[in-house]
């Protein structure tokens, strides 16, 4: 709930490229920890991994910023609909 409010400040401070890499790292780390949790049958590890993966859920904000930079104003509606599709 807090991450979407912090994400724009993070993008302004460290840049869009570093934020994208940061979010992708959290997505991979969260999925990897979930696999480890399943192997060890540990509910706590699985829960922690979902929290870590949830941080990467704000990748949508980064995707929308990239779309606004990449496409012109006339092309944005179709670009956003394709991204959501």
N, C-alpha and C positions, 0 to 999 in steps of 0.2 A: 504494500500500500504506500510505502514511503518512497520507494525507488523511482517511480515515475516523476515525482516532484524533484528529486535530486539529479536525475539523468540530464536535463538540459544544462544545468550548471557544470556537470562533469564534461559534457561535450564542449562547452565553451572553454573550459579550463585546459583539458588535455587533448582536444581535437577529435575529429570524427573518426579518423583512422585508428587511433589508439583506443578509442571507446569501442569500436567494432571488434578489434582484437580482444579487448578485455571481456566483452560480452560473450564472444565465441569461446574463450577460455573457460568462462564459468559454465557455459552449456556443456562443454565436453567434460569438465571436472564433475559436474553434477550427475551426468549420465554414468560416468565411470564409477563414482562412489555408489551409485544405486546398484550397479552390477556387483560390486564388492559386497554390499549389504545383502543382496540376494544370495550370493555364494555362502556367506557366513550366517544366513538366516537371522540377521540382526535388524529388528524394526527401527532401532535408534539411528543406525547408519543410513537406512533408507529414508528416514524422515529428514535427517540433516542434508542428505543429497538433494531432496526435493526443495529444500529451502535455498540451497546453492543454485539449483537449476532455476528456481523462481526469480532470482536476481537477473538471469539472462533473458527472462521473459520481456523485459523492457527493450529488447532489441527492435521492437516495432517502432519505437521513437526514432532510433537511428536509421531504420529503413525509410521512414517517411522523410527525414531530413535529406537523405541521399536522393530520394525521388524528386524532391523539390529542387535540388541542385542540378539534377541530370536532365529533367524534362522541362519543356516550356509550359506556360500557363494553359495552353489549349490541349496539351497532351496529358496533363496531370490526372484528370478524372479516369481515363482509361488505364493509366499506370497504377493508380491506387486500387482500382477494381481488379486488375491482374494480380497485384500483390496480395490482396485479400483472398482471391480465388485460390 
